[in-house]
Every structure is written in structure tokens, then in C-alpha cells.
Amino acid sequence: GVLLARYAMGAPVPGDVVARVRHRTTALSAGLLDAARQGYGVPEVVALVDAAMAGDALATADRLPAVLAIGHSSGRDLVAGLLATLCTPTVSTQMEVTTCRISSKYAGASMSTR
């Protein structure tokens, strides 16, 4: 999720980052990480990222179940990475509640399944 979100934000992760972890995972997983770093992803994940980047809460909520259904825990892991990357923590003026919102400064960016 982090790699796709960084790509969508125009801040892709350099290839050497994936190369450094390649020996700690399977060849398939390493290939998926490299693809995500380049903006490739399954259509359900790309649709979720596009909706979140556009600031479209309804579309984001609509696309979330399909991503959460991926694998045993992969979908949840993807969403956690997306949230960690796309969310901007904000604190209320009374410093009581910390929330997370998708920053609108990235609206309009999109990704492709290429």
C-alpha cells in the first residue's frame, strides 16, 4: 500500500529500496513490490487509491470491501499502508482528538493498472 500511494503522490520509492528487501521475501512478493513501486496494481487496489486521492469518501468506502477481501490479511495490510501514507494526522484545537483525513492537496492524481 505504501508503494502504490507514494507512486500516486508523485514520490515513488527508488528501486534500490525493493532490491534491499528482495532476499527477505519470495520471488513473487518481490515482483509485486517492484510492480507497486512503479504504480502497477490489481484493479481493486488502484480504484481505491484513485478514489482516496480524489478525496471521494463515498467511492473510497465503496471500494474498500473489495480490497479488504484480498488474501487472508493482504487486503488489510494494503489498506494499512495506504492509510499510513495518504493520511495526514490532525489534532483538534483542544488537543483532545487525533483524527486522520485524506489530504486534498493530492486530489486529481491517479494511477493506472497499465
C-alpha positions, 0 to 999 in steps of 0.5 A: 500500500505504501508503494502504490500511494507514494507512486500516486503522490508523485514520490515513488520509492527508488528501486534500490529500496525493493532490491534491499528487501528482495532476499527477505521475501519470495520471488513473487512478493518481490515482483509485486513490490517492484510492480507497486513501486512503479504504480502497477496494481490489481484493479481493486487496489488502484480504484481505491487509491484513485478514489482516496486521492480524489478525496471521494469518501463515498467511492473510497468506502465503496471500494474498500470491501473489495480490497479488504477481501484480498488474501487472508490479511493482504487486503488489510495490510494494503489498506494499512499502508495506504492509510499510513501514507495518504493520511495526514494526522490532525489534532483538534484545537483542544488537543483532545482528538487525533483524527486522520483525513485524506489530504486534498492537496493530492486530489486529481492524481491517479494511477493506472493498472497499465 
